[in-house]
Amino acid sequence: MAATAAGVGRLEEEALRRKERLKALREKTGRKDKEDAEPKTKQLRARSTDSENRRELRLRNYVPADEDLKRRRVPQAKPVAVEEKVREQLEAAKPEPVIEEVDLANLAPRKPDWDLKRDVAKKLEKLEKRTQRAIAELIRERLKGQEDSLASAVDATNEQEACDSD
């Protein structure tokens, strides 16, 4: 118990020293007035209660029987015409159709390699043209080589037709 009493005594001494230091600091800064010594929150509360006491009584929903109180009654507020504002907001909120026709190709999911096909399409066009030219050249060469046999085939066909007509 003696240890606890000594500990409490020491704490009290430290508290007194702190109070003395704070008092000296206040005097040093020039705050001697009691109102200045109070925290600002307390001062604000005191001011707000003073202003609340000075407020005038206004009656909005209560209809008093006393004539003095009837003078303090606030006139009924007239509602503001909002039909036009609401109409404008409703018109502004209507979604405008961006796409009138729906393309089914856009709705269908794309294949995983669609981007590769798109990138290669230009190169394939060039190759397709070259392929067509090469095929045309091969056909011309064959026709030149077969021109003799073709002429004989045509003559043979003409002779056959002539015999058939006789």
Number of C-alpha atoms within 10 A of each C-alpha: 6 7 8 9 10 11 11 12 12 12 12 12 11 12 12 12 12 12 12 12 12 12 14 12 12 15 12 10 8 10 13 12 10 7 11 12 11 10 9 11 9 11 12 11 10 11 11 12 10 11 9 9 8 9 8 8 10 13 15 12 10 11 11 13 8 8 8 9 14 14 11 14 16 14 9 8 7 6 6 6 8 9 9 9 10 11 11 11 11 10 10 10 9 8 7 8 7 6 7 7 7 8 9 8 8 8 8 8 8 10 7 8 8 9 11 9 11 10 10 10 12 11 10 12 11 10 12 12 10 12 12 11 12 12 11 11 12 12 12 12 12 10 13 12 11 12 12 11 12 13 11 12 12 12 12 12 12 12 12 11 11 10 9 8 7 5
